[in-house]
Amino acid sequence: MKAAQHHRPASEPIINVPVNGSQEGGQTRATSVYLRLRDDILSGALAPNGKLLMRELQERYELGLSPIREALARLHAEELVCSSDHRGYWVSPISVDEIRDLTRVRLLLEVDALRESITKGDDAWEANVVATYHQLARLTERGAYKSSKTMPSWEIVHEDFHRAIIAAASSKLVLRLRATLTQTVRRYRRFALASQVTRDHLSEHRAIRNAVVARDADTAIRLLGKHYDKTTSFIVANFEETQA
């Protein structure tokens, strides 16, 4: 039996932070509005290519110009926001090429992380894989992925499972980069939603869990790649339909 180790999550969930007062819970107003703006962009609440007018942002987030401008500058550096002298700020566009590239790079990162985790993961890691799958299975059986109202809750446990299976990887940089890519993929979730109704999420994730727990790295990697490719194909098909 391998000695138990503690695995820190690769990323923290994005939350809506209160913005009353100059500083809340150790976070400045600029950081608070940055997190809220970022979450609104990633979730689709602020649509791709949508104009970001200062007056509307002030009303939406109940803040002055200075913290909003600072937040927009940070989002511009992350390529979630575009800007120009004449047009001001707007939400960055999305594209088929980007989601395909995101999937390709994400899988490149996760393949090595998954193989290492299966090889080196201890009993605590394996128990966490089983536990997060159980939570995912419960919400999947209830059909939480089938509507936009319950999709956010399903996405949380879905990400918990995918993060758990690679959590024993030694490279913190790989895990951090993977977490960033995963957040960006959130922008495309709504295009997958229309096709999710007929998809057997439970069997896909059960097969991945079984391969991981059996310490069968080759099978687990093959199933993970198939899982991501299927999601991407649904997203591309629905995105192209909306652009037709």
Buried (B, 14 or more C-beta within 10 A) or exposed (E): EEEEEEBEEBBEEBEEBEBEEEEBEEBBBBBBBBBBBBBBBBBBEBBBEBEBEBEEBBEBBEBEEEBBBBBBBBBBEBEBBBBEEEEEBBBBEBEBEBBBEBBEEBBEBBBBBBBBBBEEBBEBBBBBBEEBBEBBBEBBEEEBBBEEEBBEEBBEBBBBBBBBBBBBBEEEEBBEBBBEBBBBBBBBBBBBBBBBEEBEBBEBBBBBBBBBBEEBBEBBBBBBBEBBBBBBBBBBBBBEEEEE
